[in-house]
Amino acid sequence: MFVISVHLLFLHVLFIFDTIQLLMPAFAEVLCILGAGVQAYSHYEILTELFTFKEVRIWNRSKEKAEKFASSVHGPVQVCSSAQEAVVGADVIVTVTMATEPILSGAWVKPGAHINAVGACRPNWRELDDELMKNCFLFVDSKEAALTESGDVILSGVRLLFVGTAEELFEGAFNSFSGLAVEDAVAAKFVYDAWSAAN
């Protein structure tokens, strides 16, 4: 099984990346980014700031854009000639493309990998193939948005037995005064961690 978090809403960066921290494998050593646009840069920056990866790989339809990305970020990045080359063996996979057909095959993804699917934010766009969608645990920002906006969810034809939101992970545990309860929980954790480090 794979863990996929689909981010459809423009929520706080803190929420999106703490969701990754909660869901990605503890042993994550290889980061793969599919796509080399603005979202790729922001995901690279925050993920490499928060986590230590032994290897970072990137693939983009335009090899020139992937090479530009690799030469403009602060750490070593391997430019791959295919999505498959970038994905095989990766622990964390970020899809940030404008693909209308799947670019990520479940056959390439190792069991236990975390996939942060960002790009297929329209009902007719897809980044993930049916095999991947049918063999995953799916967490979304909003169940309603996923079922009406995510091409990966809609077009895969998968009958989801459970579509979990990060909020549902903490349902009843926190009273949210604004935004999602998980955002409040994450903010509280960061405050606590900062306090603990200072004391």
N, C-alpha and C positions, 0 to 999 in steps of 0.2 A: 504494500500500500504506500501511497505517496500522500503528502500533506500539501494542500494547495490553499493559499489565501488569495482571494480575489478582491482587489481594491478598486471599487467603482466610484466612490465618493471622494471628493477632495477634502479629506480630513486632516487633522493635525499630523505632522511628520512623526511626532512622538508616538501616536497611536499605531501608525502603520509599522514602524520599525520595532516597537516593543512587541507587536503581534508576531513579527518574525522571530524575535528573541524567545518568545514563549513557545513557538511551534517548531522552530528549526532543530535539527539534531545537535546534541551537545558536542559531538565529535566533528562538527563541520570544519573541513579543511580547504575545500575547493568551492569557490564562488564562480558562477557562470552568469553572464549577462547577455541576453539576446536582444539586440537593438543598441543603437549608439547615439540616440538623440538626447534631448534635455533630461528626460526621466532617467536615462542610463547614468548620466553624470551624478544626479542627486542620489540615486540608489547606491552607486559606487562609493561616493563620499561618506555617506552615513554608515553603510555596512562595514567599510574598512576602518572607519573610526571606532565603531562599537565592538567589532569582532576581529579576531586575528585569523586570516586565511593564509595557508601556505602557497596557494596558487589562485590567480584570478584569470579567467578567460573571457573573451568577448567575441561575438559574431554579429555581423550586420550584413544585410543584402549587398550593401556597398562596402567593399573591402577598404576603400579609401577612408570612409567615415570611421570604420573600426580602427584603422591605423591612426587616424587623427585623435580619436579617443585615447588610445593606448599611449600616444606620445604626449598627451596634454594632462594626464592625471599624475598624482604624486607617487605612485608605486608601479612595480612591474606588472604588466598585463600581457598575456599571450593572445595574439590575434589568431583566430581560427578560421579555416577556409570553409567550414560548413557548420551548421547548427549542431549536427550530430557530433562532430569533433569537439565542440565546446561543451556539450551536455554530458557525454559519457563519463561517468565517475564523479560528477559534480554533486556536492552535498546541498548547496543552495543554488537555485536557478531563478533568475529574475527575467521575466518576459516584459519588455517595454517597447513593443513594436506597434505598427499600424496594420498588422496583417489581417487579411480577409479570409485566408485559408490557413489551416494549422501549420505552424513552423516547428512545433515541439511534439515529438512522438513518444508515447509512453514506453515503447520498446527501448528507448535510449536511456530512460531515467532509472537510476538504481533505487531499490527499495529503501524507504525511509527518507528519501530526499525531500527537501522543502522547496516548493515552487511558489514564488510570489508573482502571480499573474496580474499585470497592470494594464496591458495594452488593449485587450478586446473589450472595450467599454461601450460598444454599440451592438445592437441585436444582430447585425449581419457581419460582424468581425469575429475571427477566431485565431487563437494562438495555439491552443491545446487540442490534440486529437482525441477521438472517441475513447481509445484505449486508456488514455491518461485520465479522462473524465470519469470513466466507469470503474477505475481502480484507485480511488483517492478518498481521503477525508477532506471535505470542503468547508472552509471557513470564509465568511464574507462580511463586508462592512454592513450590508443591509440585505436581508433576505428578499424583500420586495424589489429592490434595485437589481439584485442578481437575476431574479426571475423575469424581469422586464427589459434589462439593459445589457446583460452579459451574453454576448454571442457564444462564448464557450459553454455556458450553462444551457442556453436556449437551443442552440444548433446541434449540440452533442446528442440530443434525444435521450439523455440519461435520465432515468427515474431516480431522483434523489430520495433516499430513505430518510436522510437527515441532512439538512442544510444548516450548519451551525454558524451563528454569528459570534464574534468575539464577546459581544455583550451577553449572549446566552451562556457562555462559559462561566460567567460570574453572576448569573441571574439570581436576584434575591440577596446577594452578598453586599451590595453597595447601593446607596440611594444616590442617583445621579441628578445633580442640580442643573447641569447643562451638558449637552453632548451625550456620548455613550458612557455607561457605567464603567466599562473597561478603561476609558480614558482617565476617569477619576482614579481608578485603582492604579494605573500606571504612573500618574502624576504623584500619587501618594507614595508609591514605591521609590520613585526618584528622590523625593523629599526625604524619606526615611534613610535611603542609602547615603545621601549627602550628609545628613545629620550623623549617621553612624560612622562615616569616614572621618568626620570632624571631632568625634568624641572618643 
